[in-house]
Amino acid sequence: MKIQLWSIGKEHDPYIREGIAVFQKRLQHYVDFEVKLIPTVKQAASLSVPELKKQEAKIIMDLLQPTDFLLALDEKGKMMTTVQFADFLQQRNNAGTRQLIILIGGAFGIDQSLLQRAQLQMSLSPLTFPHQLVRLIFTEQLYRAYTVLNREKYHHQ
C-alpha cells in the first residue's frame, strides 16, 4: 500500500521539513510514503470561503483516482487511539488498498463534496493546530502506528 499525505498550503518551515524528513526516513522500512503539497488557489484572498473551499475541492477531486481510499482530517471526524489507527492501517492493507490518501484541507477546512467522497473522516484532536504542524504530527503518528504493527519499542501503552 502506498500512503500519501496531501496538504493544501505553503512550503514547510525548516523545522517542520526537518522533522518530517526524520519520520519519512524511518517510514521507508515499512511503507511507501510521500508528502504532497498542493499550492493554494490563485487569488484566494478575493474569494468567499465557500468558493475557495469549492475550488480547493475541485483540485483535489481532479488528483484523486477512483480506487484511492480517502481519509480526510477534519475536526468533526472520528478520533482514534494510536493502536486503533494502527489497526485501521492493517485493515486497509488486508483489504488490498493500493493507495491511501490522507488529506489536510486548506485554512478554512474541507469542502462538503470532499468529505462525502472520503471513506473516513478522522480528527487528530479537538484542539486546533497549524496545518504545517499537523503534517509533522501525522507523519510521526504514521510511524508510531507502524511500530505498533511491528511490535517495536517506540510506542508505550
Secondary structure by P-SEA (a helix, b strand, c coil): cbbbbbbccccccaaaaaaaaaaaaaaccccbbbbbbbccccccccccaaaaaaaaaaaaaaacccccbbbbbccccccccaaaaaaaaaaaaaacccbbbbbbcccccccaaaaaaccbbbbcccccccaaaaaaaaaaaaaaaaaaaaccccccc
